[in-house]
Amino acid sequence: MNDKKFTNWDSYWLVNFERLNIFFDYLYTIRGLSSNSINSYKDDFKSICLYVWDKNWFIENIGLKKKPDYSRITSKEEIKSELLIENFNHKIISEYLLELKKKDFKNSTISRRYSALNQFFNFEVNESRLNENPMDRIERISSKRVLPDVLSEEEVEEILIYVRNSVNIGSESKKKKSLRTACLVEVLYATGMRVSELITLKLSDLRLSRRILNVIGKGSKQRIIPITSRAHDIIVKWMNYIPENSVYLFPSYGINGHITRDSVNKLLADISLNTNIDRKRLTPHKLRHAFATHIMNRGADLRVVQELLGHSSISTTEIYTHILDTRLVDLLKKSHPLSKDGI
């Protein structure tokens, strides 16, 4: 490749983005990643390209809680083709990752950017556009996985008892709203769905005679989730209150749309005020964690949990084995006769 000339940062990024776009198409069409995930990848690649284009600007402008001043990025008459992203060597990448470390970026962030670069270069090698992956010569920064704070079965039962009892209290209008809330919570915990999947759940996705739901997950991937008899019954009950021309199980007041994430969070905030559950521990994602942990506690296979949660990689689901391992250690410490002696 001959040296290319660029007038400014925008032209340099555009050339890199054209190369990266082939990789992004692969992530979307083959790997099934969502648009949000791919946008995160774009930000990661843009970051290292900014570092390569103007290292001094990057050092001064990029950091935690810093608002970059893009107008101060220097222009150059030309840049050697070896500094195009497909030609980044291990030295450039190592210096970039080290700079992130100096700026106190979290290890999880640095590890994610390492992973993004590694996937891109592996893709280039597999497509025979590169002979080797420069990431093979860079030691990966370990990211200590933080275990989620999981609601206990007793806490979830307290939540369910509250929402079920609320259905029978107040005016007809209030009872209707309480029924919707009860249905939301019941389905979230019974299925482990993401809140984005729940709010966009269509009536046509319900297979109530077979007690299953057809869920559209990240990257438009479909999966089948069975539901409990209690979740089935409350869905049937709630459907009596849904307008005939509604598309969604949880329509907005405008009928044509669906309930929002914020609305779900507000409903859970109200529940926390009326129970002993701390607000920070009662979120849609916490109920998803509770679903996965509780069924694993009762013997569910890891691969089954992966399928139910819609995880593309088993490594994502394995965090729940760590939760169980931690509980087993605590149980051993409390119950083993030798634990009193510090053994």
Residue pairs with C-beta under 8 A, 6 or more apart in sequence:
1 81
1 84
2 81
3 78
3 79
3 80
3 81
4 15
4 78
4 79
4 81
4 84
5 77
5 78
5 79
6 12
6 15
6 76
6 78
6 79
7 75
7 77
8 73
8 75
8 76
9 50
9 53
9 54
9 70
9 73
9 75
12 49
12 53
12 79
13 46
13 49
13 53
15 84
16 45
16 49
16 84
16 85
17 42
19 84
19 85
19 86
20 42
20 45
20 85
20 120
23 119
23 120
23 123
23 124
24 38
24 41
24 42
26 123
27 33
27 37
27 38
27 41
28 35
28 38
28 219
31 219
31 312
32 218
32 219
32 220
32 221
32 312
33 41
33 218
33 219
34 218
34 219
37 218
37 219
40 112
41 116
44 112
44 113
44 116
44 117
45 85
45 116
45 117
45 120
47 62
47 113
48 85
48 88
48 93
48 96
48 113
48 117
49 85
50 57
50 58
50 62
50 73
51 58
51 62
51 95
51 96
51 99
52 83
52 88
52 92
52 96
53 73
53 76
53 79
54 73
54 74
56 74
57 72
57 73
57 74
58 99
59 99
61 68
61 69
61 72
62 68
62 103
63 103
63 104
64 103
64 104
64 105
81 87
82 89
83 92
85 120
86 124
86 129
86 130
88 117
88 134
89 134
90 134
90 135
90 137
90 138
93 117
93 134
93 135
93 138
94 138
97 110
97 113
97 114
97 138
97 141
100 109
100 110
100 113
101 110
101 141
107 141
107 142
107 143
107 144
108 143
110 141
110 143
111 140
111 141
111 142
111 143
112 143
114 135
114 138
114 140
114 141
117 135
118 133
118 135
121 130
121 133
121 134
121 135
122 133
122 135
124 130
124 133
125 131
125 132
125 133
145 319
145 322
147 319
147 322
147 323
147 326
148 286
148 289
148 319
148 323
149 281
149 286
150 286
150 289
150 290
150 293
150 323
151 159
151 277
151 281
151 282
151 286
151 287
151 289
151 290
153 290
153 294
153 297
155 276
155 277
155 281
156 189
156 287
156 290
156 294
158 275
158 276
158 277
159 185
159 271
159 275
159 277
159 282
160 185
160 186
160 189
162 271
162 274
162 275
163 178
163 181
163 182
163 185
163 186
163 271
164 182
166 178
166 181
166 182
167 175
167 178
167 179
167 182
168 175
169 175
169 178
170 178
176 241
179 234
179 237
179 238
179 241
180 238
180 241
180 250
181 267
181 270
181 271
182 234
183 234
183 235
183 237
183 238
183 250
184 198
184 250
184 259
184 264
184 267
185 267
185 268
185 271
185 287
186 230
186 231
186 234
187 193
187 198
187 201
187 227
187 231
187 234
187 235
188 195
188 198
188 284
188 287
188 288
188 291
189 287
189 290
189 291
190 227
190 228
190 230
190 231
190 291
191 213
191 215
191 225
191 227
191 231
191 291
191 308
192 225
192 287
192 288
192 291
192 292
192 308
192 309
193 201
193 213
193 215
193 225
193 288
194 217
194 218
194 284
194 285
194 288
194 310
195 261
195 264
195 284
195 285
196 261
197 215
197 216
197 217
197 310
198 250
198 264
198 284
199 248
199 250
199 258
199 259
199 260
199 261
199 264
200 216
200 248
200 258
201 213
201 215
201 248
201 249
201 250
202 247
202 248
202 249
203 239
203 242
203 246
203 247
203 248
203 249
204 247
205 213
205 214
205 215
205 216
205 249
206 213
206 214
206 235
206 249
207 213
207 214
208 232
208 235
208 236
211 226
211 227
211 229
211 232
212 224
212 225
212 226
212 227
213 224
213 225
213 227
214 222
214 223
214 224
215 222
215 223
215 224
215 225
215 310
216 222
217 223
217 310
218 310
218 312
219 312
221 310
221 312
223 307
223 308
223 310
225 308
227 235
235 249
238 249
239 249
242 249
242 251
243 251
243 255
245 255
246 255
247 256
247 258
248 257
248 258
248 259
250 258
250 259
251 257
251 258
251 259
252 258
252 259
252 260
261 284
264 284
265 283
265 284
268 282
268 283
268 284
269 279
269 282
271 277
271 282
272 278
272 279
272 281
272 282
273 279
288 309
292 305
292 308
292 309
292 317
292 320
293 320
293 323
293 324
295 305
295 308
296 302
296 305
296 320
296 321
296 324
297 324
302 314
302 317
302 318
302 320
302 321
303 314
305 317
305 320
306 314
306 316
306 317
309 316
309 317
311 317
332 339
333 339
